[in-house]
């Protein structure tokens, strides 16, 4: 499955100003991988286009990706266009694999936001947009599938502006649409561009704008120039005097505004029909930033310490992805922010304060590998040999003041399943496989339930867990027996409580003594946990304060109300007492744990469940049954609209009621409907349902 290309190292041949690190992000089935394949084809990286529906796409190299026709893991590759090096990452669109998008956007300098010309801004489009905004990533937009029935370029542009609040500015407009989509009009050059069907769009011609489209082109050209002029006072004055600006004046201003995220240049085309991709590549080169255009990276806790993107600067990089390779073992993907990384050197993992030796450096092309001797600032490479490094860790030079970069935050898993090996003798083998998969995926958690003696796998959804179990079977040759998916409930208190607890035990010899006084207070949803120490006068020695917090955290991992993790609580340690001989770390842990449990049960605890944002698309004839199905699953309809001839129903439904919904939608719509969902928030479970959930959990755990 893996091919290895060996190549001797060479000094940097591409100036850093001509390097572009970009990703393609979109809703599922918007055509990301198809567009990625065309980018590689037209830039000369591959000589044959692989289609997703044939299972032959270069960027979808995993067996499951080829079989399912979806992207599961982000794939990296490097190509060139107009004497610029483009390092490209194709990310998944399915919400279950959002971690792949999150970690890719963390290390990219720019992105192409892809939209279906029929579907427009869909739920995952909004999600990845928010993720990119969190990391201040400049973006281009590409409206794909202009050849599809119902394609509406200008409607999608308006939707980007309204739904995402972005200043979307078309750089091109389409010539026709649907079956009559013939090419594009470049608004900067004011030329019509037509693509040859004989060589799959490799050659194209530029002609005068057709007379029937001239007024439309002039209108959108004026919009482009005006939006550009608004970014510069001198150019605005010139525009108001002359009514137009030259390409030489417009392009630098659009580039500056794009990098500042004040403008989103918009392109269009059809990846499948091989139209519009070359102009998109021109936009990537012209408008998205190089590493030099971005501010220096800074220390996560000391903003005065920074690293500039220079080859001779001290080395710093961020490990953003871990991947297991059956030939090489663990591959660690690193974005280099400064300095030079060489094979055989020793670096510091400043996150874990561990030395790591660089075994081999590899430049990736999907699953093919090219060994290199050195990598430079701005490069994205894979490293062999960093066994102690995890996703989000900083690696840097061994010096007196190591830099520490801000890590990557990942969403919390919302679904769990139990698993056991089909063959009793394979427990150790299954454990090793699960550990390797958990190393790769930060949203995949493995735990062991002591009460039920079950291994519990937690992830982002049914598909996520299904893919991981299948990978365990194919890659590690371990077959697991899987239990029914379970929702990741949480519990919290709704009222403040205050009280004390004394932990006293005397069983001969040295006893145990710890006394704590605490206050528990609920905080807002998503605020997490905080521990505040207000003990005065040394009533509890300072070395025992962390012990109390440790006991509280331990109690929160398995809440006293229903046995689920406790969230969104503030715990304040007010007072207490100790004994010179009998007090210990263990005693204060026990006091903290027991006091928390007592006070929590007095604070009107409630059960929380994950609620999903659901979008169902179906023909109008089936709208009634579909809305009924959403409501019957405790769902709330939020909106209904018409898009591309279909009805789109949006609402919120508890995750526990969404199991098996894919089959229901297919049945209700005779196979013509589909749905997507993504995690929105946690909400309180109705009392009657909460009682039933707690009862079932206690029965399952044999708690009486």
C-alpha positions as CSV (number, residue, x, y, z in Angstrom):
1,X,0.0,0.0,0.0
2,X,2.9,2.4,0.7
3,X,5.4,3.5,-1.9
4,X,8.7,5.3,-0.9
5,X,10.5,7.8,-3.0
6,X,14.1,8.4,-2.1
7,X,15.6,11.8,-2.9
8,X,18.8,13.5,-1.8
9,X,18.4,16.7,0.1
10,X,18.9,20.1,-1.5
11,X,19.2,23.5,0.0
12,X,16.0,25.6,0.0
13,X,15.2,26.3,-3.6
14,X,11.9,28.0,-3.1
15,X,12.0,31.4,-1.3
16,X,9.7,31.4,1.8
17,X,7.7,34.3,0.2
18,X,6.6,31.8,-2.5
19,X,5.4,29.1,-0.1
20,X,1.7,28.6,0.5
21,X,0.4,26.3,3.3
22,X,-3.3,25.8,2.6
23,X,-6.2,23.4,3.4
24,X,-9.4,22.6,1.7
25,X,-12.4,22.7,4.0
26,X,-16.1,22.1,3.4
27,X,-19.3,20.2,4.2
28,X,-19.4,16.6,3.4
29,X,-19.8,15.8,-0.4
30,X,-19.1,19.4,-1.5
31,X,-16.3,18.0,-3.7
32,X,-13.1,18.7,-1.7
33,X,-11.2,15.6,-2.7
34,X,-12.3,16.0,-6.4
35,X,-11.0,19.5,-6.4
36,X,-7.8,18.4,-4.7
37,X,-7.2,15.8,-7.4
38,X,-7.6,18.5,-10.1
39,X,-5.2,20.8,-8.3
40,X,-2.6,18.0,-8.3
41,X,-3.3,17.1,-12.0
42,X,-3.1,20.7,-13.4
43,X,0.0,21.4,-11.3
44,X,1.7,18.3,-12.7
45,X,2.0,16.4,-9.5
46,X,-0.1,13.5,-10.8
47,X,-0.6,12.5,-14.5
48,X,-3.9,10.7,-14.1
49,X,-7.0,12.0,-12.3
50,X,-8.4,9.6,-9.7
51,X,-12.2,9.9,-9.1
52,X,-13.7,9.6,-5.6
53,X,-16.7,7.5,-6.9
54,X,-14.2,5.0,-8.5
55,X,-12.2,4.7,-5.3
56,X,-9.1,5.9,-7.1
57,X,-8.5,9.4,-5.6
58,X,-4.9,9.9,-4.5
59,X,-5.8,11.9,-1.5
60,X,-8.3,9.3,-0.3
61,X,-5.8,6.5,0.2
62,X,-7.3,4.6,3.1
63,X,-9.3,1.5,2.1
64,X,-12.3,2.7,4.0
65,X,-12.1,6.1,2.3
66,X,-12.2,4.5,-1.1
67,X,-15.0,2.1,-0.2
68,X,-17.2,4.8,1.5
69,X,-16.4,7.6,-0.9
70,X,-15.6,10.0,2.0
71,X,-12.5,11.5,3.5
72,X,-11.7,10.1,6.9
73,X,-8.2,11.4,7.6
74,X,-6.5,14.6,6.5
75,X,-4.0,13.9,3.7
76,X,-1.0,16.2,3.0
77,X,0.9,16.7,-0.3
78,X,3.2,19.2,-1.9
79,X,3.0,20.6,-5.4
80,X,4.0,23.8,-7.4
81,X,2.0,26.4,-9.4
82,X,3.5,29.4,-11.1
83,X,6.8,29.0,-9.4
84,X,5.2,28.8,-6.0
85,X,5.3,25.8,-3.6
86,X,1.8,24.8,-2.3
87,X,1.6,22.4,0.7
88,X,-2.0,21.2,0.6
89,X,-4.1,19.4,3.2
90,X,-7.4,17.8,2.1
91,X,-9.6,17.6,5.3
92,X,-12.7,15.5,6.0
93,X,-16.2,17.0,5.7
94,X,-18.0,14.7,8.0
95,X,-18.6,16.1,11.5
96,X,-17.4,12.9,13.2
97,X,-13.9,13.6,11.9
98,X,-13.8,17.3,13.0
99,X,-10.5,16.7,14.9
100,X,-8.8,16.3,11.5
101,X,-10.1,19.8,10.5
102,X,-9.2,21.4,13.8
103,X,-5.6,20.3,13.9
104,X,-5.1,21.1,10.2
105,X,-6.4,24.6,10.5
106,X,-4.2,25.2,13.6
107,X,-1.1,24.9,11.4
108,X,-2.2,26.2,8.1
109,X,-1.6,29.8,6.8
110,X,-4.7,29.9,4.5
111,X,-7.6,27.9,3.4
112,X,-10.0,27.3,0.5
113,X,-13.6,27.1,1.7
114,X,-15.5,24.9,-0.7
115,X,-19.3,25.2,-1.2
116,X,-21.7,23.2,-3.3
117,X,-23.4,25.5,-5.9
118,X,-26.7,23.7,-5.0
119,X,-26.3,23.1,-1.2
120,X,-24.7,26.4,-0.4
121,X,-23.7,27.1,3.2
122,X,-24.5,23.8,5.0
123,X,-24.1,23.0,8.7
124,X,-20.5,21.7,8.5
125,X,-19.6,24.6,6.3
126,X,-20.5,26.8,9.2
127,X,-18.6,24.6,11.7
128,X,-15.3,24.6,9.7
129,X,-15.7,28.4,9.1
130,X,-16.0,29.0,12.9
131,X,-12.9,26.7,13.4
132,X,-10.9,28.7,10.8
133,X,-12.0,32.0,12.4
134,X,-10.8,30.8,15.8
135,X,-7.3,30.5,14.3
136,X,-7.5,33.7,12.2
137,X,-7.0,31.8,8.9
138,X,-7.4,33.9,5.7
139,X,-9.7,32.2,3.1
140,X,-10.7,32.0,-0.5
141,X,-14.1,30.6,-1.4
142,X,-14.7,28.2,-4.3
143,X,-18.3,27.4,-5.4
144,X,-18.1,24.0,-6.9
145,X,-20.5,21.8,-8.9
146,X,-21.7,24.7,-11.1
147,X,-22.7,21.9,-13.6
148,X,-25.3,20.5,-11.2
149,X,-29.1,21.0,-11.5
150,X,-30.1,23.8,-9.2
151,X,-26.7,25.5,-9.2
152,X,-26.9,29.1,-8.1
153,X,-23.6,31.0,-7.9
154,X,-25.0,34.4,-6.8
155,X,-27.3,32.8,-4.3
156,X,-24.4,31.0,-2.6
157,X,-22.4,34.3,-2.6
158,X,-25.3,36.0,-0.8
159,X,-25.5,33.1,1.6
160,X,-21.8,33.3,2.5
161,X,-22.3,37.0,3.2
162,X,-25.5,36.6,5.2
163,X,-24.9,33.3,7.1
164,X,-21.2,33.6,7.7
165,X,-21.0,37.4,7.9
166,X,-18.1,37.4,5.4
167,X,-17.3,40.1,2.8
168,X,-17.5,37.7,-0.1
169,X,-16.3,39.3,-3.4
170,X,-16.5,37.4,-6.6
171,X,-13.3,37.3,-8.7
172,X,-15.1,35.4,-11.4
173,X,-18.7,34.8,-12.5
174,X,-20.0,31.8,-14.3
175,X,-20.9,31.5,-18.0
176,X,-24.1,29.6,-17.8
177,X,-25.0,27.0,-15.2
178,X,-26.2,23.4,-14.9
179,X,-25.9,21.6,-18.3
180,X,-25.1,25.0,-19.9
181,X,-22.1,25.8,-17.6
182,X,-19.4,26.6,-20.2
183,X,-16.7,28.5,-18.4
184,X,-16.0,31.6,-16.3
185,X,-15.5,35.3,-16.7
186,X,-12.3,36.6,-15.0
187,X,-13.4,39.9,-13.6
188,X,-9.9,41.2,-13.1
189,X,-8.8,40.5,-16.6
190,X,-12.3,41.0,-18.0
191,X,-11.9,37.9,-20.2
192,X,-14.1,34.8,-20.8
193,X,-12.3,31.6,-20.0
194,X,-13.3,28.4,-21.8
195,X,-11.8,24.9,-20.9
196,X,-11.0,22.2,-23.4
197,X,-12.9,19.0,-23.0
198,X,-10.4,17.0,-25.1
199,X,-7.6,17.2,-22.5
200,X,-9.8,17.4,-19.4
201,X,-9.4,21.2,-19.1
202,X,-5.6,21.3,-19.2
203,X,-5.7,23.9,-22.0
204,X,-8.1,26.8,-22.0
205,X,-8.7,29.9,-24.1
206,X,-9.3,33.5,-23.1
207,X,-11.8,35.4,-25.3
208,X,-13.7,38.6,-25.2
209,X,-16.7,38.6,-22.8
210,X,-19.9,37.5,-24.7
211,X,-22.1,40.4,-25.6
212,X,-25.1,39.0,-23.7
213,X,-23.0,38.8,-20.5
214,X,-21.1,42.1,-20.8
215,X,-23.5,44.2,-18.6
216,X,-23.5,41.5,-15.9
217,X,-19.7,41.3,-16.0
218,X,-19.3,45.1,-15.8
219,X,-21.6,45.2,-12.8
220,X,-19.6,42.6,-10.9
221,X,-16.3,44.1,-12.1
222,X,-17.4,47.4,-10.6
223,X,-18.4,45.6,-7.3
224,X,-14.9,44.0,-7.2
225,X,-13.1,47.3,-7.8
226,X,-15.2,49.2,-5.3
227,X,-14.7,46.6,-2.6
228,X,-11.0,46.7,-3.3
229,X,-10.9,50.6,-3.3
230,X,-12.7,50.6,0.1
231,X,-9.6,49.1,1.6
232,X,-7.3,52.0,0.7
233,X,-8.1,55.7,1.0
234,X,-5.8,56.8,-1.9
235,X,-7.2,54.1,-4.2
236,X,-10.8,55.0,-3.2
237,X,-10.2,58.6,-4.2
238,X,-8.8,57.5,-7.5
239,X,-11.7,55.1,-8.1
240,X,-14.2,57.9,-7.4
241,X,-12.5,60.1,-9.9
242,X,-11.9,57.6,-12.6
243,X,-14.5,54.9,-12.0
244,X,-12.1,52.0,-12.4
245,X,-8.7,50.7,-11.3
246,X,-6.1,48.6,-13.1
247,X,-5.3,45.0,-12.2
248,X,-1.9,46.1,-10.9
249,X,-3.6,48.3,-8.4
250,X,-6.4,45.9,-7.5
251,X,-4.4,42.7,-6.9
252,X,-2.1,43.9,-4.1
253,X,-5.1,45.5,-2.2
254,X,-7.2,42.3,-2.5
255,X,-4.2,40.3,-1.2
256,X,-3.7,42.7,1.8
257,X,-7.4,42.6,2.6
258,X,-7.7,38.8,2.2
259,X,-4.8,38.3,4.6
260,X,-6.5,40.7,7.1
261,X,-9.7,38.6,6.6
262,X,-11.6,41.7,5.5
263,X,-12.3,40.2,2.0
264,X,-13.1,36.7,0.9
265,X,-12.3,36.3,-2.8
266,X,-14.8,34.0,-4.5
267,X,-14.2,31.7,-7.4
268,X,-16.4,29.1,-9.1
269,X,-16.2,26.1,-11.4
270,X,-16.8,22.3,-11.5
271,X,-14.1,20.0,-10.3
272,X,-15.8,17.0,-11.9
273,X,-16.1,18.8,-15.3
274,X,-12.5,20.2,-15.0
275,X,-13.4,23.9,-15.1
276,X,-12.2,26.8,-13.0
277,X,-9.5,25.1,-11.0
278,X,-6.5,27.0,-12.6
279,X,-8.0,30.3,-11.7
280,X,-8.5,29.1,-8.2
281,X,-4.8,28.2,-8.0
282,X,-4.0,31.7,-9.3
283,X,-6.0,33.0,-6.4
284,X,-4.2,30.9,-3.9
285,X,-0.8,32.2,-5.1
286,X,-2.0,35.8,-5.5
287,X,-4.1,36.3,-2.4
288,X,-3.3,33.8,0.4
289,X,-0.4,34.5,2.7
290,X,3.1,33.0,2.8
291,X,4.6,32.3,6.2
292,X,6.4,35.6,6.0
293,X,3.1,37.5,5.8
294,X,2.0,36.3,9.2
295,X,3.1,37.6,12.6
296,X,5.8,35.7,14.5
297,X,4.6,32.9,16.7
298,X,4.7,33.7,20.4
299,X,5.2,31.7,23.7
300,X,1.8,30.5,25.0
301,X,2.5,32.0,28.5
302,X,5.1,34.7,27.7
303,X,4.1,37.0,24.8
304,X,7.6,38.7,24.9
305,X,9.2,35.5,23.5
306,X,8.7,35.0,19.8
307,X,10.1,33.1,16.8
308,X,10.2,34.6,13.3
309,X,9.8,32.4,10.2
310,X,13.5,32.3,9.3
311,X,15.7,29.4,8.5
312,X,18.5,30.6,10.7
313,X,16.3,31.3,13.7
314,X,16.1,28.8,16.7
315,X,14.0,25.8,15.6
316,X,10.4,25.6,16.7
317,X,7.5,23.5,15.5
318,X,4.1,22.1,16.5
319,X,3.2,18.4,16.3
320,X,-0.3,18.4,14.9
321,X,-1.0,14.8,13.8
322,X,0.2,11.3,14.7
323,X,-0.1,8.4,12.3
324,X,0.9,4.8,12.5
325,X,2.8,3.4,9.6
326,X,3.1,-0.4,9.4
327,X,6.6,-0.1,7.9
328,X,8.1,2.8,9.9
329,X,6.0,2.8,13.1
330,X,4.9,6.2,14.5
331,X,4.9,9.2,12.2
332,X,4.6,12.6,13.7
333,X,3.5,15.4,11.5
334,X,5.2,18.7,12.3
335,X,4.6,22.3,11.1
336,X,8.0,24.1,11.3
337,X,7.5,27.7,12.3
338,X,11.2,28.7,12.6
339,X,14.7,27.4,12.1
340,X,15.9,24.2,10.3
341,X,15.2,20.6,11.3
342,X,17.8,17.9,10.4
343,X,17.9,14.2,10.5
344,X,19.7,12.8,13.6
345,X,19.4,16.0,15.7
346,X,18.1,16.0,19.2
347,X,15.2,18.4,20.0
348,X,13.2,19.2,23.1
349,X,9.5,18.4,23.5
350,X,8.9,21.5,25.7
351,X,5.3,20.4,26.4
352,X,6.5,17.3,28.2
353,X,10.1,18.4,28.9
354,X,11.5,15.3,27.1
355,X,14.4,15.1,24.7
356,X,13.5,13.5,21.3
357,X,15.8,12.3,18.5
358,X,14.8,13.0,14.9
359,X,15.1,9.6,13.2
360,X,14.0,10.4,9.6
361,X,12.4,13.3,7.9
362,X,9.7,12.6,5.3
363,X,7.8,14.8,2.9
364,X,4.3,13.3,2.4
365,X,2.3,12.9,-0.7
366,X,-0.9,11.3,0.7
367,X,0.4,7.9,1.7
368,X,3.6,8.0,-0.4
369,X,6.8,9.2,1.2
370,X,9.9,11.1,0.1
371,X,12.8,11.0,2.5
372,X,14.6,14.4,2.9
373,X,17.7,15.4,5.0
374,X,16.5,18.9,6.1
375,X,13.3,20.8,6.5
376,X,13.0,24.6,6.8
377,X,10.7,27.3,8.3
378,X,7.3,27.0,6.7
379,X,7.6,23.3,5.9
380,X,5.1,20.6,6.9
381,X,6.9,17.2,7.3
382,X,6.5,13.9,9.0
383,X,9.1,12.8,11.5
384,X,10.1,9.2,12.5
385,X,11.4,8.6,16.0
386,X,9.5,10.9,18.3
387,X,7.9,8.2,20.4
388,X,7.1,10.5,23.4
389,X,5.4,13.3,21.3
390,X,1.6,13.7,21.2
391,X,-0.8,15.8,19.2
392,X,-0.4,19.5,20.1
393,X,3.1,19.2,21.6
394,X,5.7,21.8,20.9
395,X,9.2,20.7,19.8
396,X,12.1,23.2,19.8
397,X,15.9,23.6,20.1
398,X,17.6,22.6,23.3
399,X,18.3,26.0,24.8
400,X,17.9,27.8,28.1
401,X,14.6,29.4,27.2
402,X,12.5,26.8,25.2
403,X,9.4,28.2,23.5
404,X,6.0,26.6,24.3
405,X,3.3,27.1,21.6
406,X,-0.4,27.2,22.3
407,X,-1.7,23.7,22.0
408,X,-4.8,22.4,20.0
409,X,-8.1,22.1,21.7
410,X,-10.4,19.3,20.6
411,X,-14.1,18.7,21.2
412,X,-15.3,16.2,23.9
413,X,-16.5,12.8,22.7
414,X,-20.3,12.5,22.8
415,X,-20.9,8.8,22.2
416,X,-19.5,5.5,23.6
417,X,-19.6,1.8,22.9
418,X,-18.3,-1.2,24.8
419,X,-16.0,-3.6,23.1
420,X,-14.3,-6.9,23.9
421,X,-12.2,-9.2,21.8
422,X,-14.0,-11.9,19.9
423,X,-11.2,-14.3,20.9
424,X,-10.3,-14.4,24.6
425,X,-6.6,-14.7,23.9
426,X,-6.4,-11.4,22.1
427,X,-7.0,-8.9,25.0
428,X,-3.4,-7.7,24.9
429,X,-3.4,-7.4,21.2
430,X,-6.7,-5.4,21.2
431,X,-5.3,-3.1,24.0
432,X,-2.2,-2.3,21.9
433,X,-4.3,-1.6,18.8
434,X,-6.6,0.7,20.7
435,X,-3.7,2.6,22.3
436,X,-2.2,3.1,18.8
437,X,-5.5,4.4,17.4
438,X,-6.0,6.7,20.5
439,X,-2.5,8.1,19.9
440,X,-3.6,9.1,16.4
441,X,-7.0,10.6,17.3
442,X,-7.4,13.0,20.2
443,X,-11.2,12.7,20.0
444,X,-11.0,8.9,20.5
445,X,-10.8,7.9,24.2
446,X,-10.3,4.4,25.6
447,X,-11.3,3.7,29.2
448,X,-12.0,0.7,31.4
449,X,-15.2,0.4,33.5
450,X,-14.2,-1.2,36.7
451,X,-17.8,-2.0,37.7
452,X,-18.8,-3.8,34.4
453,X,-15.3,-4.9,33.5
454,X,-15.8,-3.5,30.0
455,X,-13.5,-1.6,27.7
456,X,-15.3,1.6,26.7
457,X,-14.6,3.5,23.5
458,X,-15.7,7.1,23.2
459,X,-15.8,9.2,20.0
460,X,-17.7,11.8,18.0
461,X,-20.4,9.7,16.6
462,X,-21.6,6.3,15.2
463,X,-19.5,6.6,12.0
464,X,-16.4,7.7,13.9
465,X,-16.5,4.6,16.2
466,X,-17.5,2.3,13.3
467,X,-14.5,3.4,11.3
468,X,-12.1,2.9,14.3
469,X,-13.4,-0.6,15.0
470,X,-13.0,-1.4,11.3
471,X,-9.5,0.0,11.3
472,X,-8.7,-2.2,14.3
473,X,-9.8,-5.2,12.3
474,X,-8.0,-4.4,9.1
475,X,-4.8,-2.8,10.3
476,X,-4.2,-4.7,13.5
477,X,-6.1,-7.9,12.7
478,X,-8.2,-7.8,15.9
479,X,-11.9,-8.5,15.8
480,X,-14.0,-6.9,18.5
481,X,-17.5,-7.6,19.7
482,X,-19.2,-4.2,20.0
483,X,-22.1,-3.2,22.3
484,X,-24.9,-0.8,21.6
485,X,-23.8,2.8,21.3
486,X,-24.3,4.9,24.5
487,X,-24.7,8.6,24.8
488,X,-22.0,10.5,26.8
489,X,-24.3,12.0,29.4
490,X,-23.0,14.6,32.0
491,X,-24.4,15.7,35.3
492,X,-24.3,19.0,37.1
493,X,-25.8,20.8,40.2
494,X,-28.3,23.6,39.8
495,X,-28.0,25.1,43.3
496,X,-25.1,26.3,45.5
497,X,-24.3,24.3,48.6
498,X,-21.9,24.6,51.5
499,X,-20.8,22.2,54.2
500,X,-17.9,20.3,55.8
501,X,-16.6,16.8,56.1
502,X,-14.2,15.1,58.5
503,X,-12.3,12.1,57.4
504,X,-11.3,10.2,60.6
505,X,-10.0,6.7,60.8
506,X,-8.1,5.0,63.6
507,X,-7.3,1.3,63.1
508,X,-4.2,0.9,65.3
509,X,-1.0,2.7,64.7
510,X,-1.0,5.9,62.7
511,X,-4.5,7.1,61.9
512,X,-6.1,9.3,59.2
513,X,-7.4,12.8,59.8
514,X,-8.6,15.5,57.4
515,X,-11.2,18.2,57.8
516,X,-12.5,20.4,54.9
517,X,-15.2,23.1,54.5
518,X,-16.3,23.6,50.9
519,X,-18.7,25.5,48.8
520,X,-20.1,24.1,45.5
521,X,-21.6,26.5,42.9
522,X,-22.9,25.8,39.4
523,X,-21.4,27.9,36.6
524,X,-22.6,28.6,33.1
525,X,-22.8,25.8,30.4
526,X,-19.4,25.1,29.0
527,X,-17.5,26.9,31.7
528,X,-15.9,23.7,33.0
529,X,-14.4,23.2,36.4
530,X,-12.5,25.6,38.7
531,X,-11.0,25.2,42.1
532,X,-10.5,28.1,44.4
533,X,-8.5,28.1,47.7
534,X,-9.7,30.6,50.3
535,X,-8.2,28.9,53.4
536,X,-6.6,31.4,55.8
537,X,-4.1,31.2,58.6
538,X,-2.7,27.8,57.6
539,X,-5.7,25.8,58.9
540,X,-4.8,23.4,56.1
541,X,-1.1,23.3,55.2
542,X,-0.4,24.4,51.6
543,X,1.0,21.0,50.6
544,X,-2.5,19.4,51.3
545,X,-4.5,21.9,49.2
546,X,-3.7,20.1,45.9
547,X,-4.7,16.8,47.6
548,X,-8.2,18.2,48.3
549,X,-8.5,19.3,44.6
550,X,-7.3,15.9,43.5
551,X,-10.0,14.2,45.6
552,X,-12.7,16.6,44.1
553,X,-11.6,15.9,40.5
554,X,-11.7,12.1,41.3
555,X,-15.2,12.4,42.6
556,X,-16.2,14.4,39.4
557,X,-15.1,11.7,37.0
558,X,-17.9,9.5,38.1
559,X,-20.6,11.7,39.5
560,X,-22.6,10.7,42.6
561,X,-26.0,11.4,41.0
562,X,-25.9,8.9,38.1
563,X,-22.3,7.9,37.6
564,X,-21.6,10.2,34.7
565,X,-18.8,12.9,34.7
566,X,-19.7,16.2,36.5
567,X,-19.3,19.4,34.5
568,X,-19.6,23.2,35.0
569,X,-18.9,23.5,38.7
570,X,-16.9,25.9,40.9
571,X,-15.5,24.4,44.1
572,X,-14.2,26.8,46.8
573,X,-12.2,25.4,49.7
574,X,-13.2,27.7,52.6
575,X,-11.6,26.2,55.7
576,X,-10.6,23.0,57.5
577,X,-8.2,21.6,60.0
578,X,-5.4,19.0,60.2
579,X,-3.5,16.8,62.6
580,X,0.3,17.0,63.0
581,X,0.6,13.2,62.8
582,X,-2.5,11.7,61.2
583,X,-3.0,14.1,58.3
584,X,-1.7,13.0,54.9
585,X,-2.1,13.4,51.2
586,X,-4.5,10.4,51.0
587,X,-6.6,11.7,54.0
588,X,-7.2,15.0,52.4
589,X,-8.0,13.4,49.0
590,X,-10.6,11.3,50.7
591,X,-12.0,14.3,52.6
592,X,-12.3,16.3,49.3
593,X,-13.9,13.4,47.5
594,X,-16.5,12.6,50.2
595,X,-17.3,16.3,50.9
596,X,-17.9,16.9,47.2
597,X,-20.2,13.9,46.9
598,X,-22.3,14.9,49.9
599,X,-22.7,18.6,48.8
600,X,-23.3,17.7,45.1
601,X,-26.3,15.5,46.0
602,X,-27.8,18.4,48.0
603,X,-27.4,20.8,45.1
604,X,-30.4,19.6,43.1
605,X,-28.3,17.6,40.5
606,X,-29.6,17.1,37.0
607,X,-28.6,14.9,34.1
608,X,-27.4,16.6,30.9
609,X,-27.5,15.1,27.4
610,X,-25.8,16.1,24.1
611,X,-28.2,17.9,21.7
612,X,-27.4,17.8,18.0
613,X,-28.1,20.3,15.3
614,X,-29.9,18.3,12.6
615,X,-30.4,19.3,8.9
616,X,-32.7,17.0,6.8
617,X,-32.9,17.5,3.0
618,X,-35.8,15.9,1.1
619,X,-38.2,16.5,-1.8
620,X,-41.2,18.6,-0.8
621,X,-43.6,15.6,-1.1
622,X,-41.9,14.1,2.0
623,X,-41.7,17.2,4.1
624,X,-44.6,16.1,6.4
625,X,-43.3,12.7,7.3
626,X,-39.8,14.1,7.8
627,X,-40.9,16.9,10.2
628,X,-43.0,14.3,12.0
629,X,-40.0,12.1,12.4
630,X,-37.9,14.9,13.9
631,X,-40.6,15.8,16.4
632,X,-41.2,12.2,17.4
633,X,-37.6,12.0,18.5
634,X,-38.0,14.8,21.0
635,X,-36.8,17.2,18.3
636,X,-37.6,20.9,17.9
637,X,-38.0,22.4,14.4
638,X,-35.9,25.6,14.0
639,X,-36.5,26.5,10.4
640,X,-37.7,25.2,7.0
641,X,-36.6,26.5,3.7
642,X,-36.3,25.6,0.0
643,X,-32.9,25.1,-1.5
644,X,-32.1,23.7,-4.9
645,X,-35.7,22.4,-5.4
646,X,-35.6,20.5,-2.1
647,X,-36.9,21.3,1.3
648,X,-34.4,21.7,4.1
649,X,-35.6,21.2,7.7
650,X,-33.3,22.3,10.5
651,X,-33.8,21.5,14.1
652,X,-32.4,20.2,17.4
653,X,-32.7,16.6,18.5
654,X,-31.1,14.8,21.6
655,X,-28.4,12.5,20.4
656,X,-29.9,9.5,22.3
657,X,-32.9,9.7,19.9
658,X,-30.9,9.8,16.7
659,X,-29.6,6.2,16.6
660,X,-30.7,4.6,13.4
661,X,-32.1,7.8,11.9
662,X,-30.2,7.4,8.6
663,X,-32.3,4.3,7.8
664,X,-35.5,6.1,8.9
665,X,-34.8,9.0,6.5
666,X,-34.1,6.7,3.6
667,X,-37.3,4.8,4.4
668,X,-39.5,7.9,4.7
669,X,-38.2,9.5,1.5
670,X,-37.8,6.4,-0.6
671,X,-34.1,6.9,-0.6
672,X,-34.3,10.5,-1.8
673,X,-33.6,12.2,1.5
674,X,-30.5,12.7,3.6
675,X,-29.4,14.3,6.8
676,X,-26.4,15.7,8.7
677,X,-26.0,16.4,12.3
678,X,-23.4,18.0,14.6
679,X,-23.0,18.6,18.3
680,X,-24.6,21.8,19.5
681,X,-24.7,21.8,23.3
682,X,-25.6,20.0,26.4
683,X,-29.2,20.4,27.8
684,X,-31.0,19.1,30.9
685,X,-32.8,15.7,30.4
686,X,-36.5,15.8,31.3
687,X,-37.0,14.4,34.8
688,X,-39.0,11.3,33.7
689,X,-36.5,10.3,31.1
690,X,-33.6,11.0,33.4
691,X,-35.1,8.6,36.0
692,X,-35.3,5.9,33.3
693,X,-31.7,6.5,32.2
694,X,-30.4,6.3,35.7
695,X,-32.4,3.2,36.5
696,X,-31.0,1.4,33.4
697,X,-27.5,2.5,34.2
698,X,-27.7,1.2,37.7
699,X,-29.2,-2.1,36.5
700,X,-26.4,-2.5,33.9
701,X,-23.7,-1.7,36.6
702,X,-25.4,-4.0,39.1
703,X,-25.9,-1.1,41.5
704,X,-28.8,-1.7,43.9
